[in-house]
Amino acid sequence: MEDNALNLPTMAPYTRHVLICTGHYCDPEGKAERLYRALPGLLGNLGRYDNPQRIKRGTCPCLGVCYGGPIAVVYPEGIWYRVPDEAALRRIVEEHLRGGEPVAELIFHRLGNSLTPHATIEGAQSHGT
């Protein structure tokens, strides 16, 4: 029997996945689509399909936040960002995706942790401040 006898899809290697919410409640001004279109240029070589360090990108009609957007999430870290403009997206790409340091002042949630006045993560600002 062949390895792929069921003709299953295959996945090229990648290191991270960035999802941007395009939902109307989260992003009533439609900024998220523009940010998504800007992302390949900001990623450069990191967005290339043949790069084993590739960073995948995608849109999602709802990430369940529904306000304060545009919203983006980076996996596998599970870091959730408020991305108000392209300058913020550029910082996320340069500092987090290229440099390995999440952009603390744009983070509002980390997988497994809520950034509230009662439970902050080192160096990050509390949600709503």
HUQUIKA-V804189 format. One record per backbone hydrogen bond with DSSP energy under -1.0 kcal/mol. NH is the residue of the N-H (numbers start at 1). CO is the residue of the C=O. E is the energy in kcal/mol with one decimal. If there is no record, write none. Layout:
NH | CO | E
NH | CO | E
This chain:
5 | 2 | -1.2
7 | 4 | -2.2
15 | 54 | -3.1
16 | 54 | -1.1
17 | 75 | -2.8
18 | 56 | -2.7
19 | 73 | -2.4
20 | 58 | -2.3
21 | 71 | -2.4
22 | 60 | -2.9
27 | 23 | -2.4
30 | 27 | -1.8
35 | 31 | -2.2
36 | 32 | -2.8
37 | 33 | -2.3
38 | 34 | -1.5
39 | 35 | -1.4
42 | 38 | -1.6
43 | 39 | -2.7
44 | 40 | -2.2
46 | 43 | -2.0
47 | 44 | -2.0
48 | 45 | -1.4
51 | 48 | -1.6
54 | 51 | -2.1
55 | 46 | -3.1
56 | 16 | -2.6
58 | 18 | -2.0
60 | 20 | -2.1
69 | 26 | -1.5
72 | 81 | -2.2
73 | 19 | -2.3
74 | 79 | -2.5
75 | 17 | -2.7
78 | 74 | -1.7
79 | 74 | -1.9
80 | 109 | -3.0
81 | 72 | -3.5
82 | 106 | -2.5
83 | 70 | -3.0
89 | 85 | -1.9
90 | 86 | -2.8
91 | 87 | -1.9
92 | 88 | -2.2
93 | 89 | -2.5
94 | 90 | -2.9
95 | 91 | -3.1
96 | 92 | -1.3
97 | 92 | -2.3
98 | 93 | -2.1
99 | 94 | -1.2
100 | 96 | -1.6
101 | 95 | -2.9
104 | 102 | -1.3
106 | 103 | -1.9
107 | 104 | -1.0
108 | 80 | -2.2
109 | 80 | -1.2
110 | 113 | -2.1
111 | 78 | -2.6
113 | 110 | -3.5
116 | 114 | -1.3
116 | 119 | -1.2
124 | 121 | -2.9
127 | 115 | -1.6
129 | 126 | -1.9
